[in-house]
Amino acid sequence: MSNDSIIRSVSEEDGVVALTYRTARDTAAPAGPAWTIDELTLKELESLTGYADGQAPLAHFDSRSAAILCNGWQSWSASRELLPDERIHRARFIPKLNIYTDRPGLPVERRTIVSHFLTYLRNNDDYLVLVSRNAGSPPVSFRVDRADGGRVQILLYAEGQSFRSGEPVADIRLIRRSGFFAVRDALKKVFAGFDLFSCLSFLGAPGAPRLVPGGYESWYNHYADIDEGLILADLDGLSSSPNLVKRYYLDRHKPTVFQVDDGWETEVGDWSVNQKRFPRGLEPISKAISEQGLIPGLWFAPFIVAKNAPIVAERPEWLLRSANGSPVVAGWMPNWGGDFHCLDLSRPEVQSYVEGLVRRAVDEWGFRYIKLDFLYAGMLPGTHASGGPAWRGYEETLRRITAIKRSPSGQPVAFLGCGAPLENSFRYLPLMRIGADTKEDWDPFPHRLLRHQGRPSALMSLVDTVGRCLLDGAVFMNDPDVVFCRTANMALTRTEKEAVASGAVLLASQIMFSDDAAAFDSREEAAFTDWLIDFLDATAGREFGVRRLESTGTRRSPLAFRIFSRDGIMHGILNLDDSPVTADGPWNHGAVALLDRRGADGAFVSRSASLFSENQ
């Protein structure tokens, strides 16, 4: 042990090693956001796992060459395997963009990898996994150093917290498995005791082999430019044109969400209804959605406050303050006037206020699917009025919100988390956005130039969907963001839209759609919708895994991945690279193509997905 104020105990169950950390005496977390409670070499971690069931030893892990998972702090933070020559970039030119994605206050060092909640080292198909089984404790980060044989530091974000002697501070699980699905199965066992997904069952079709929530949301076509007429027109359009939602959800009598996104409120931080846009309020909107048999949904960002919102002047003490008394900057958004701020969730009256906002939406307005966005702001450091660590007020607020489980008429309520610190959210928000916002463009140049890892981008969203696929069905129902069928207001090519859809269908668990159904295109959009429904039907009920495509001897490893079903019948390639890639597989040995994006030379074209079945 590297910290004499902490005691580590080790136990094993079903081949999973539990590393439990408790305080050796009354202890206060040191000032600063990074408290190192342990440091272990890679050899120590390997020796702790042992060799279960008398099987032959797995290959040893070499930190100098292993692929290492860097799992980002929150939904929009990058999550991907890193090879030795790769790293996650931070935003340049506008450093405030890093507030969105960084773990608060944690120094970033080029020579190390910092992963939050979960990390692993992978050698071919063998995995060495570390994950925090957090049941109400400070969030954990893993700092992995490739040098000197490999070292892993376990860090806590516990600033402001005091611990009694013997109090638990972290519960880490160490997993060593061969194969993607063996790792996912181990994670399912680790988190099974939390009963995460039963609260979401009403979003799925009864008797379906997998829970696949789906429906419509207004953001990715109209963005914040919405009003009552537009929302009702989109609602009517869903049932009057042969769009994806109608054909795959409504016509098959599956539960279907219709979510009103940002733009309904007077201002961010002023959660009254914008009377110019919705003169009758939101209750008639919710009622119209319900009358058409859909589940009414509504977007909130309840922890953040635009600087011109009335609450800034009316309740200045509710804002989280820095040590010098100024409001903490929670992010930067030009459309919201630049810098915006956040609430101090340590205050019970602020918790009550936020809970009241959501209760009004459910009890008075009739919404039953609540998207909670920009949640990372609830975990920012500052001078918390009630003392204690940031995570405690954050979790208590989420607990109060998600205790709203039914509408006044007894119908169930679901919550979608977004922009959320993953570790301290999973027990409250198991339906979770697991990547950056997608976009109707692959990776727009202005955003790419900034290197902001959380930039709206079809590419970045797909990379995160791949990076967090392992968590799907084990810790979260992964929301990969929307798929696109439309041709209007669209910069993605047909092949790029196939890649976006394939990532969502095969590697995650929610299928949302933002296209203007009333403007349905009977040619190209109809053809794409036909293909996507056939693809959904052909892959239904199957569970898929993913692994980085091995290097083919080029100087740079391609951003491309093998996709495979648990039953071994389906295999494919997701090529997110800007260059074609070649790979051997069943597609070269008679497998049937469900989607084949190979060029004349047999290489998988750039920005594409392909899938093949060995069933004739």
Protein Blocks (a to p, Z undefined) as FASTA:
>chain_A
ZZfkbccddddeehiacdddddfbdcdddedjbdcfbdcdfklmmmmnopghhiacdddd
dfklpccddddfblmlccddddfkbccdddehilmlmmmmmcghiacdfkbccdehiacd
dehjaccddddddebiadddddddfeghiaadddddfehiacdehiafbdcdddddedjk
lmmmmmmmmmmmnommlmmmmmpcehiabdcdedddfklmnmmmccfklmmmmmmmmmmc
ccfklmmmmmnopacdddddehjambghiacdcfklmmnojmlmmmmmmmnopacddddd
fkbccfkbmklmmmmmlpccdfkopacdfbdcfknopaaddddfkbmklmmmmmmmmmmm
mmmnopabdcdehklmmmcgcddfkgpjfklmmmmmmmmmmmmmbcfkopacddddehia
fklmmmmmmpccfbdcddfbfbdfklmmnopakbccfklmmmmmmmmmmmgoklmccdeb
jadfbfghpabdfklmmmmmmmmmmmmcbdcdfbdfklccfklmmmmmmmmmmmmmmmgo
iacdddddddehiabdcdddddddfklmagcdddfbfbdcddddfklnopacfbdcddfk
opacehiaddddfbZZ
